[in-house]
Amino acid sequence: MSGFEADLRALAPQVLGTLVRRHGQFDACEDAVQEALLAAVTQWPSGMPDDPRAWLLTVATRRLTDMWRSESARRRREEADALRTVPSEPSAVDDTLRLLFLCCHPDLSPSSQVALTLRAVGGLTTAQIARAFLVPEATMAQRISRAKARVRGGFTEHDGALPAVLQVLYLIFNEGYTAGAGADLLNTDLTAEAIRLTRLARAALPDEPEVTALLALMLLTDARRPARTAPDGGLVPLEEQDRTLWNRDQITEGVRLASSAMSTGGLGPYRLQAAIAAVHAEAPSAAETDWRQIAVLYRILSRIAPNPMVTLSHAVAVAMVEGPSAGLALLDTLDDDSRVAHHHRLAAVRAHLLEMTGDPTAARAAYLAAARATASAPEQRYLTTRADRLRADPPAPPQMTTSSE
Amino acid sequence: MKFLLMLHMNPSAWEALTEDERQAVMNAHEGFMAAIRESGEFINTQALADPSTARVVRVRDGVPVVSDGPYIETKEFLAGYYLVDCESQARALELAAMIPDAAVPGMGVEVRQIMFDAGMEM
């Protein structure tokens, strides 16, 4: 992307946010901004305006007015606009933030929140978003247009709350982070996009520790990316990763942000997760990790934000500190939890801890159960490989009737 | 999450319906398709030709051997499918219940998740 296009992408949500604040009408405003962006692409190369944002805003407002003139409902809408109270002009950063909150409106499903955020705030095209989620463009276009219709009225007091915004940003990040190496070639880089959007949110809310912590969590997690997949695309667990491949710059920034978020005194789910990620990032090896501290952080996390997935991670940390039986005892508390009882991660963690206790038969059965339960191809390969390592007899050579391989 | 909603045909159950009932089932697919297009969940749908037209290919000693008929000999057979992308398994089950074939006595719609190429570190 050229610098010029990057500028446009950064300005687009600011201009859209301002228009939606002034006029409501999310989809009409978006069309107007798209037209203004097209005008910029054709006109700016022959002379940049002094204030690109003001230029875009003026052109978009003109387009919006043109659209409304051509509609019979013009008068009614102008009257409604006149009644709208516009107190003081908030900053461009505030308008971007409000747009982000609007895209995370509670009436939208998570996948619609994600799609609308990437479209309106991220400035990605519908085709790019469709490709990232491996659905046809028509499907994604329909999802986005429905979402826009839902939030048509513009900003209200019912816009998404901060936790919803953070969850959407984290969903976008995870969608990119978990994508396999093969998918990287096709996918728009959702990880980088999530980090960029979280930086935007942080610029608007510098004193909100959960936003800072989420940014730290993303940077610390993403730092491991070069080490988390083998050349063949297989998943490499944390304990086996080559830590020299971790991105040191991201770790430095992530640890700094995590510490600053923790220093505010309060606690929050992202602060705790960032703190845990920071402990891992600073450990020279899996064996030298401060598991005691991680176990404490997970215990607090499962108290303030109880969730079976947190209990799973807590059980791993407890096993590292107190031994695998203590971890397994914690896992047993999840067997009656319908949210996770049949989840592959419960079976996978149990398999891992059973392997630690020295029970290869039970561990192998649990790995195979986990492999059957997951719908992720790389996870299934990983779990099957772990199970195969625990086979009592070496595997028989495959019966091939064709030439040897 | 992507799911394949598989329409399994049970010929004796199907033949027990009146001509009008069969026509109603087929027509109702249009409504279902419109609903999942509108909701942004539709990816693809196909109906399959009759299993009597199926061929099975086996390669033995490098030589393809083609035989007539379906691979699995049962009275039920796969008649078609919808590929959808939706929020959760619960929603996929809800969609399956909207497919008219699911309401035919003796028939049902099978819901299977599509494998994906993304994974968490474990």
Contacts between the chains, C-beta under 8 A, distances in Angstrom:
chain1	res1	chain2	res2	distance
A	109	B	87	5.3
A	110	B	87	6.7
A	111	B	87	5.9
A	112	B	40	7.7
A	133	B	85	7.4
A	134	B	2	7.7
A	134	B	116	7.9
A	135	B	43	6.0
A	135	B	85	4.9
A	136	B	43	6.1
A	136	B	44	7.7
A	138	B	37	8.0
A	139	B	40	5.6
A	139	B	41	7.2
A	139	B	42	6.1
A	139	B	43	6.1
A	139	B	85	6.5
A	140	B	40	7.2
A	142	B	37	6.6
A	142	B	38	6.9
A	142	B	39	7.6
A	142	B	40	4.0
A	143	B	40	3.2
A	144	B	40	7.8
A	146	B	38	7.6
A	146	B	39	7.2
A	146	B	40	5.8
A	175	B	118	7.7
A	178	B	118	4.0
A	178	B	119	5.9
A	178	B	120	5.8
A	179	B	117	7.3
A	179	B	118	4.9
A	180	B	117	4.2
A	180	B	118	5.9
A	180	B	119	6.8
A	182	B	117	6.1
A	183	B	117	5.6
A	183	B	118	6.8
A	224	B	121	7.6
A	228	B	121	5.5
A	235	B	119	5.1
A	235	B	120	7.7
A	235	B	121	6.1
A	235	B	122	6.9
A	236	B	121	7.3
A	237	B	121	5.7
A	237	B	122	5.4
A	238	B	121	5.6
A	345	B	120	7.7
A	345	B	122	7.5
A	348	B	122	5.4
A	349	B	122	7.8
A	352	B	122	7.4
A	375	B	1	7.7
A	375	B	113	4.5
A	375	B	114	7.0
A	375	B	115	5.3
A	375	B	116	6.1
A	376	B	115	7.1
A	376	B	116	5.9
A	376	B	117	7.6
A	376	B	118	5.9
A	376	B	119	4.3
A	376	B	120	7.6
A	377	B	115	5.0
A	377	B	116	6.8
A	377	B	117	5.2
A	377	B	119	7.4
A	378	B	117	6.6
A	378	B	118	7.3
A	378	B	119	3.7
A	379	B	119	4.1
A	379	B	120	6.8
A	379	B	122	7.1
A	380	B	115	7.4
A	382	B	119	7.1
A	382	B	122	6.5
A	383	B	122	7.7
A	401	B	60	6.9
A	401	B	61	6.3
A	402	B	59	8.0
A	402	B	61	7.8
A	402	B	62	6.3
